[in-house]
Amino acid sequence: MTGLITVTPEQNSYMLPLIDAYKRRGVEVINDKHNFFFSNVSVDFVHIHWPELLYQWDTFVQKNDQEKLYFVRCKIKLYKENFSKILLIFYNIQNHIVKLI
């Protein structure tokens, strides 16, 4: 079994124990947003943490919100067409960083 996690351990230390847990269960783990968008590897599941990070990727700097959404939707559709399960984790419904007035 092969899984793709869109966040790397360098981006969030929580990923290390998660990757280790997957590996202990025999899962080959691939990381990073780049692999989400450009890898042609067939995976059994895609584990998306902090979906907003997909939209903040450097490659997307020049794109508007509609273009970003379209690109992400196309990739998810492609994974689903190849029978990958999609795990989507939202940690915060609203931004928890508040500007002080």
C-alpha positions as CSV (number, residue, x, y, z in Angstrom):
1,M,0.0,0.0,0.0
2,T,1.2,3.5,-0.9
3,G,0.0,6.8,0.6
4,L,0.7,10.4,-0.2
5,I,0.7,13.0,2.5
6,T,0.7,16.5,1.3
7,V,2.7,18.0,4.2
8,T,6.4,17.2,4.9
9,P,7.9,16.7,8.3
10,E,9.9,19.9,7.7
11,Q,6.6,21.8,7.6
12,N,5.1,20.3,10.7
13,S,6.7,18.0,13.3
14,Y,3.4,16.2,13.8
15,M,4.0,14.4,10.5
16,L,7.0,12.3,11.8
17,P,4.9,10.2,14.1
18,L,2.1,9.9,11.5
19,I,4.6,8.7,8.9
20,D,6.2,6.3,11.3
21,A,2.7,4.9,12.2
22,Y,1.9,4.4,8.5
23,K,5.3,2.7,7.9
24,R,4.8,0.3,10.9
25,R,1.7,-0.8,9.1
26,G,3.5,-1.5,5.9
27,V,2.5,1.7,4.1
28,E,5.0,3.3,1.7
29,V,4.8,7.0,2.3
30,I,5.3,9.8,-0.2
31,N,5.3,13.4,1.0
32,D,5.0,16.9,-0.2
33,K,2.7,19.2,-2.3
34,H,4.9,18.8,-5.3
35,N,4.2,15.1,-5.4
36,F,0.5,15.8,-5.0
37,F,0.5,18.0,-8.0
38,F,3.1,16.4,-10.3
39,S,3.8,12.8,-9.3
40,N,2.5,10.1,-11.6
41,V,2.8,7.4,-8.9
42,S,-0.5,5.5,-8.3
43,V,-1.4,5.8,-4.6
44,D,-4.0,4.0,-2.5
45,F,-4.8,7.1,-0.5
46,V,-4.0,10.9,-0.4
47,H,-3.9,12.3,3.1
48,I,-4.4,16.1,2.8
49,H,-3.5,18.0,6.0
50,W,-4.3,21.7,6.2
51,P,-5.9,22.0,2.7
52,E,-5.2,25.7,2.6
53,L,-1.5,24.9,2.3
54,L,-2.1,23.5,-1.2
55,Y,-3.3,27.0,-2.2
56,Q,-0.3,28.8,-0.6
57,W,2.2,26.8,-2.6
58,D,4.9,28.9,-4.3
59,T,3.9,27.6,-7.7
60,F,0.5,29.2,-7.3
61,V,1.7,32.8,-6.4
62,Q,0.7,34.2,-9.8
63,K,-2.7,32.4,-10.0
64,N,-6.0,33.8,-8.8
65,D,-8.2,31.9,-6.4
66,Q,-10.4,30.3,-9.2
67,E,-7.3,29.0,-11.0
68,K,-6.0,27.5,-7.8
69,L,-9.3,25.8,-6.9
70,Y,-9.6,24.4,-10.5
71,F,-6.1,23.0,-10.3
72,V,-6.6,21.3,-6.9
73,R,-10.0,19.9,-8.0
74,C,-8.6,18.5,-11.2
75,K,-5.9,16.7,-9.2
76,I,-8.3,15.3,-6.6
77,K,-10.6,14.1,-9.5
78,L,-7.6,12.4,-11.1
79,Y,-6.7,10.6,-7.9
80,K,-10.3,9.5,-7.4
81,E,-10.5,8.2,-11.0
82,N,-7.5,6.1,-10.2
83,F,-9.3,4.7,-7.1
84,S,-7.3,6.6,-4.5
85,K,-9.1,7.3,-1.2
86,I,-9.0,11.0,-0.2
87,L,-8.5,11.8,3.5
88,L,-9.1,15.5,4.1
89,I,-8.2,16.9,7.6
90,F,-9.5,20.3,8.7
91,Y,-7.9,21.5,11.9
92,N,-9.5,24.9,12.1
93,I,-12.9,26.0,10.7
94,Q,-11.9,29.6,11.1
95,N,-8.5,31.3,11.1
96,H,-7.4,31.4,14.8
97,I,-5.0,34.3,14.3
98,V,-6.8,37.5,15.3
99,K,-5.7,41.0,14.5
100,L,-5.7,43.3,17.4
101,I,-7.3,46.7,16.8
